[in-house]
Amino acid sequence: MSWRVIAHGDQVWHVDAVAERHANTSAWQLVLSFRAASESLPGRRRSFWTPYPLEATSKSSLFIQAERIPDAALSQLLAERLS
């Protein structure tokens, strides 16, 4: 199950959120996965990972903050990536 489902144009996208922490850092960063619900071209699935400008010292805190991200912000990030 996806964390969020958003529509962009005539396509539905599934969004998942993960926490990533780089070596020698104490902060977790939010990374989002966008995956088209249907294939736009046969045999080719549209998906990508992108960092989101949100950090926290614990994963639980990061995900609590992520819940406050409006769908409009996710749609804007998707539109920027697709253009």
Secondary structure, DSSP 8 states (H G I E B T S, - for coil): --SEEEEETTEEEEEEEEEE--TT---EEEEEEEEESS-SBTTB--EEEEEEEEEESSHHHHHHHHTT--HHHHHHHHHHHH-
